[in-house]
Amino acid sequence: MWDYTDKVKEHFLNPRNVGEIENPDGVAEVGSMACGDALKLTFKLDENKRISDAKFKTFGCASAIASSSALTEIIKGMTVEEALKVTNQDIAKYLGGLPDEKMHCSVLGKQALEKAIENYQGAPPIEAGAKIICECFGVTDKEIERAVRENNLTTVEDVTNYTKAGGGCGLCHDAIAQIIEQVKAEPKKEEKPRLTNLQKIKLIEETIDREIRPSLRQDGGDIDIIDIIGDRVLVATRGACATCKAADITLKHFVEHRLREMVSPQITVEEVSK
């Protein structure tokens, strides 16, 4: 018996956004019923090019259903650019965590989202240069590389848990191990120099003014910095953001993501009333 969180159980028993959107802007089908998990994702954009609706149909276990339900909730209100930054770890975190053996369900959701956005953007359905590594489950080398990088995977068993690659006949185990070693051998990104408190505060303010506030104001919203305590950035939403149901998602997946990217990966953004 898997140790599921209450939120996983809730999204399995009462999944959100089940179905299929007529005339969607983006559509994707990933996985295979023959392999155990399949997901179809559709989404629609509003006049501001934000995801106004997202629906899914899935064939799979409780984790697959819960992950698909969570994904559709997460991306509502986002632009496609913001949605592309959603990771499988974000899906798992939204659900309060998933067993390692079920993380492939969150990866399946991430893959469906990427392919649906590619469909919207008119990109080719198969990633350029990708090669099938796992014939049993149709997993490419690019998908394995991405899973290894994003989740710090170190063993073939890890890769199987996250992508299903290697979970069939096992003939691809050596190829998967080679991909893991190649990713591990890649040069690490240089760490940013440590900032003083004053430097950090200034950089946070500059990033919000230059990278974040203009996007929010395009949709009639805004945020104010209330306080900065260590790596905690306390903000208050204004305008349209103050009444938007997706404001908490915008704060986490846009504001916090951009601050982590531009200032420090330890930054957290919290909304306060003021």
C-alpha positions as CSV (number, residue, x, y, z in Angstrom):
1,M,0.0,0.0,0.0
2,W,1.4,3.4,-1.0
3,D,1.7,6.1,1.6
4,Y,-0.3,8.8,0.0
5,T,-0.9,12.3,1.4
6,D,-4.4,13.5,2.2
7,K,-4.1,15.9,-0.8
8,V,-3.2,13.1,-3.2
9,K,-6.3,11.2,-1.9
10,E,-8.5,14.3,-2.3
11,H,-7.4,14.9,-5.9
12,F,-7.8,11.2,-6.7
13,L,-11.3,10.9,-5.2
14,N,-12.5,14.3,-6.3
15,P,-10.3,15.2,-9.3
16,R,-10.6,18.7,-10.7
17,N,-11.1,19.7,-14.4
18,V,-11.8,16.2,-15.8
19,G,-12.8,16.2,-19.4
20,E,-11.7,17.7,-22.7
21,I,-12.0,21.3,-24.0
22,E,-13.7,21.9,-27.3
23,N,-11.5,23.7,-29.8
24,P,-8.5,23.9,-27.4
25,D,-5.6,26.2,-28.0
26,G,-3.2,23.5,-26.9
27,V,-3.6,19.7,-26.8
28,A,-1.2,16.8,-26.1
29,E,-1.4,13.1,-25.5
30,V,1.5,11.3,-23.7
31,G,2.1,7.8,-22.3
32,S,0.3,4.7,-23.5
33,M,-2.5,2.6,-22.0
34,A,-0.5,-0.4,-23.0
35,C,2.3,0.8,-20.7
36,G,0.0,1.6,-17.8
37,D,-0.4,5.4,-17.8
38,A,-1.8,7.7,-20.5
39,L,-2.7,11.4,-20.2
40,K,-4.5,13.8,-22.6
41,L,-4.3,17.5,-21.7
42,T,-6.1,20.4,-23.3
43,F,-6.1,24.1,-22.4
44,K,-7.7,27.3,-23.5
45,L,-6.3,30.9,-23.4
46,D,-8.3,34.0,-22.7
47,E,-8.0,37.4,-24.4
48,N,-4.9,38.2,-22.3
49,K,-3.1,35.0,-23.4
50,R,-3.5,33.4,-20.0
51,I,-4.7,29.9,-19.4
52,S,-8.3,30.3,-18.6
53,D,-9.2,26.6,-18.5
54,A,-7.4,23.3,-18.5
55,K,-8.8,19.8,-18.6
56,F,-7.5,16.3,-18.6
57,K,-8.4,12.7,-19.3
58,T,-6.1,10.0,-17.8
59,F,-5.7,6.3,-17.6
60,G,-3.7,5.3,-14.7
61,C,-3.3,4.9,-10.9
62,A,-4.3,7.2,-8.1
63,S,-1.1,9.2,-8.4
64,A,-1.6,9.7,-12.2
65,I,-5.1,11.1,-11.6
66,A,-4.1,13.3,-8.7
67,S,-1.0,14.6,-10.6
68,S,-3.1,15.5,-13.6
69,S,-5.8,17.2,-11.5
70,A,-3.1,19.2,-9.6
71,L,-1.4,20.2,-12.9
72,T,-4.6,21.7,-14.3
73,E,-5.2,23.7,-11.1
74,I,-1.6,25.0,-11.0
75,I,-1.5,26.3,-14.6
76,K,-4.8,28.1,-14.6
77,G,-4.2,31.9,-14.7
78,M,-0.7,31.5,-16.1
79,T,0.8,32.6,-19.4
80,V,2.3,29.8,-21.4
81,E,5.7,31.2,-20.6
82,E,5.0,30.9,-16.9
83,A,3.4,27.4,-17.3
84,L,6.6,26.2,-19.1
85,K,8.5,26.9,-15.8
86,V,6.3,24.5,-13.8
87,T,8.3,21.4,-13.0
88,N,7.3,17.9,-12.0
89,Q,8.6,18.7,-8.5
90,D,6.1,21.6,-8.4
91,I,3.3,19.1,-9.1
92,A,4.5,16.7,-6.4
93,K,5.0,19.6,-3.9
94,Y,1.4,20.8,-4.6
95,L,0.2,17.4,-3.6
96,G,2.3,17.3,-0.5
97,G,4.7,14.8,-2.0
98,L,4.5,11.5,-3.9
99,P,6.2,8.1,-3.3
100,D,9.5,7.8,-5.2
101,E,7.9,4.9,-7.2
102,K,5.1,7.2,-8.3
103,M,7.1,10.3,-9.3
104,H,6.8,9.3,-13.0
105,C,3.2,10.4,-12.7
106,S,4.3,14.0,-12.1
107,V,6.8,13.7,-14.9
108,L,4.0,12.5,-17.2
109,G,2.1,15.7,-16.3
110,K,5.1,17.9,-17.0
111,Q,5.6,16.2,-20.4
112,A,2.0,16.6,-21.3
113,L,2.2,20.3,-20.5
114,E,5.3,20.9,-22.6
115,K,3.8,19.1,-25.5
116,A,0.5,20.9,-25.3
117,I,2.3,24.2,-25.3
118,E,4.5,23.0,-28.2
119,N,1.2,22.2,-30.0
120,Y,-0.1,25.7,-29.3
121,Q,3.1,27.3,-30.6
122,G,3.2,25.1,-33.7
123,A,6.3,23.3,-32.7
124,P,7.0,19.8,-34.1
125,P,5.6,17.0,-32.0
126,I,8.9,15.2,-31.5
127,E,11.8,16.9,-29.8
128,A,14.6,17.6,-32.3
129,G,17.4,15.1,-32.0
130,A,15.6,12.9,-29.5
131,K,16.2,9.2,-29.7
132,I,14.1,6.4,-28.1
133,I,16.1,4.7,-25.4
134,C,13.4,2.6,-23.7
135,E,11.4,0.8,-26.4
136,C,9.0,-0.7,-23.9
137,F,7.7,2.7,-22.7
138,G,8.8,5.0,-25.6
139,V,11.1,7.2,-23.4
140,T,13.7,9.3,-25.3
141,D,17.2,10.2,-24.2
142,K,16.1,13.9,-23.9
143,E,13.4,13.0,-21.5
144,I,15.8,10.9,-19.4
145,E,18.4,13.7,-19.4
146,R,15.8,16.3,-18.3
147,A,14.5,14.0,-15.5
148,V,18.1,13.4,-14.2
149,R,19.0,17.1,-14.2
150,E,15.8,18.4,-12.7
151,N,15.5,15.7,-10.0
152,N,19.2,14.9,-9.3
153,L,18.7,11.3,-10.2
154,T,21.8,9.0,-9.7
155,T,20.7,5.4,-10.4
156,V,18.8,3.5,-13.1
157,E,16.2,2.7,-10.5
158,D,15.7,6.4,-9.9
159,V,15.2,7.0,-13.6
160,T,12.7,4.1,-13.7
161,N,10.7,5.6,-10.8
162,Y,10.6,9.0,-12.5
163,T,10.1,8.1,-16.2
164,K,9.3,4.4,-16.3
165,A,12.3,4.0,-18.6
166,G,14.0,0.6,-17.8
167,G,10.9,-0.8,-16.1
168,G,10.2,-3.3,-18.9
169,C,12.6,-5.8,-20.4
170,G,15.7,-4.0,-19.0
171,L,17.7,-4.0,-22.2
172,C,18.1,-0.2,-21.9
173,H,19.7,-0.1,-18.4
174,D,23.2,0.3,-19.8
175,A,22.1,3.2,-22.0
176,I,20.3,4.9,-19.1
177,A,23.4,4.5,-16.9
178,Q,25.5,6.2,-19.6
179,I,23.1,9.1,-19.8
180,I,23.3,9.5,-16.0
181,E,27.1,9.6,-16.2
182,Q,27.0,12.1,-19.0
183,V,24.8,14.4,-17.1
184,K,26.9,14.1,-13.9
185,A,30.0,15.0,-16.0
186,E,28.5,18.2,-17.2
187,P,30.2,21.3,-15.9
188,K,28.3,22.8,-12.9
189,K,26.9,26.3,-13.1
190,E,29.0,28.8,-11.2
191,E,27.4,29.8,-8.0
192,K,26.5,33.4,-7.6
193,P,28.7,35.4,-5.1
194,R,27.3,35.7,-1.6
195,L,25.4,38.9,-1.2
196,T,25.3,41.2,1.8
197,N,21.9,42.0,3.2
198,L,21.9,45.4,1.6
199,Q,22.9,44.0,-1.7
200,K,20.2,41.4,-1.5
201,I,17.5,43.9,-0.7
202,K,18.6,46.2,-3.5
203,L,18.7,43.3,-6.0
204,I,15.2,42.1,-4.9
205,E,13.8,45.6,-5.4
206,E,15.4,46.0,-8.8
207,T,14.3,42.6,-10.0
208,I,10.7,43.3,-9.0
209,D,10.7,46.7,-10.6
210,R,12.4,45.5,-13.8
211,E,11.4,41.9,-14.3
212,I,8.1,41.4,-12.4
213,R,6.0,44.5,-12.0
214,P,5.7,45.3,-15.7
215,S,4.1,41.9,-16.4
216,L,1.7,42.2,-13.5
217,R,0.7,45.7,-14.5
218,Q,-0.2,44.6,-18.0
219,D,-3.1,42.6,-16.5
220,G,-4.0,45.4,-14.0
221,G,-2.2,44.0,-11.0
222,D,0.8,44.9,-8.9
223,I,2.7,44.0,-5.7
224,D,4.3,46.0,-3.0
225,I,7.2,44.8,-0.9
226,I,6.2,45.0,2.8
227,D,9.3,43.6,4.4
228,I,12.4,41.4,3.6
229,I,13.5,39.1,6.4
230,G,16.5,37.1,5.4
231,D,15.4,35.1,2.4
232,R,11.7,35.8,3.1
233,V,10.1,38.4,0.9
234,L,6.8,39.6,2.3
235,V,4.6,41.3,-0.3
236,A,1.0,42.6,-0.6
237,T,-0.9,42.2,-3.9
238,R,-2.6,45.2,-5.4
239,G,-5.2,45.9,-8.2
240,A,-6.3,42.8,-10.1
241,C,-3.8,40.6,-8.3
242,A,-5.6,41.3,-5.0
243,T,-8.8,39.7,-6.2
244,C,-7.4,37.0,-8.6
245,K,-8.0,33.4,-7.5
246,A,-4.7,32.4,-9.0
247,A,-2.7,35.1,-7.2
248,D,-1.0,32.5,-4.9
249,I,0.1,30.6,-8.0
250,T,1.4,33.7,-9.6
251,L,3.4,34.6,-6.5
252,K,5.0,31.1,-6.3
253,H,5.5,30.3,-10.0
254,F,6.2,33.7,-11.4
255,V,7.4,36.1,-8.7
256,E,9.2,33.6,-6.5
257,H,10.6,31.7,-9.4
258,R,12.0,34.9,-11.0
259,L,13.5,36.1,-7.6
260,R,15.2,32.7,-7.1
261,E,16.6,32.9,-10.6
262,M,17.8,36.5,-10.4
263,V,18.7,36.8,-6.7
264,S,19.0,33.6,-4.7
265,P,17.6,30.0,-4.9
266,Q,16.6,30.2,-1.2
267,I,14.2,33.1,-1.7
268,T,10.6,32.5,-0.6
269,V,7.7,34.9,-1.3
270,E,4.8,35.2,1.2
271,E,1.7,37.3,0.8
272,V,0.6,39.5,3.8
273,S,-2.3,41.8,4.3
274,K,-1.5,45.5,4.4
